[in-house]
Amino acid sequence: MTTSNPAENIADSAKTNYPVVAGWTQLNGHTYVRSSPEWGANTGLIVGSEKALVIDTGGGPRQAKELVAAVREITDLPLTLANTHAHYDHLFGNAYFRNHEGVMDIWAHHSVVRDLLESGLLQRKFVRGVEPEMEKAEGLDTEIDYPNRLLEETPVDLDLGGVTATLFFLGRAHSEGDMLVGADGVLFAGDIVEEGGHPSFEDSFPHEWQRVLGKIIAIDELYPIVVPGHGQPVDMDFVRMQFHKLRQGIRVCEAAIHEASTDYTKAIPVLPYGPLQSRHLLQRLKKTTARAASSED
Ligand SMILES: [Zn+2]
């Protein structure tokens, strides 16, 4: 159903200069990435000598089944899962992995469980057309499987045998609980970094997101390769560009919000994002500004 076109793979490989192995873009000796055909959401794979870590599991059992088959083309090792954040396209495949691969540990930021308890039902409607069973919560492997290993403030090192994956949190950004995974010079950034499309601001904390991007840039020597939540792998120059764009976006929004006599949505056409993302950015900043003003009273 979603078999990728070999010709496309060759083109992608040439563009990024990485080899493609069994549908995965191989970033180095231990790390791989592949995108879902429907949303371009990236799943990462880090393979050690004893275990493998899968980063993000797709939007339901259909995508997860394909991911598991793809993982098994690369490795037979036991799997641990990591969810970068609490959005459907990154973790609704957890149950399939747990039920079919005997996965014991699913790592995520500690806020993800609460977020899913609150929003899981609502998020099911976003998989419409791609994961019909998941949307209706009907059939096998459609339960929302909550992470059971929770990241707090201290980074966690997972020894996979010959390679260590470091799970860490740099602050709220695209969502309340964006977890990063770094290994062997590759940083899996989740939706903190977006390539090939605009960042999504619905659940975001724009000021904190800008600070998080600054912190990622500060560790550029550790991670020359950055894997976005969606799109092609990028380098730190791309992250720097996203940082400056967000800073500019926040400035334009705040100027518009502070002009009390102006309809602040007039800023939308001059923002560096699409109309929908710009509207969400304005709404999130308006909320933050209102909260800051009321706490000054
Ligand atoms: Zn997201």
Residues whose N, C-alpha, C, O or C-beta is under 5 A from the ligand:
A	BS01	ZN	H87 D191
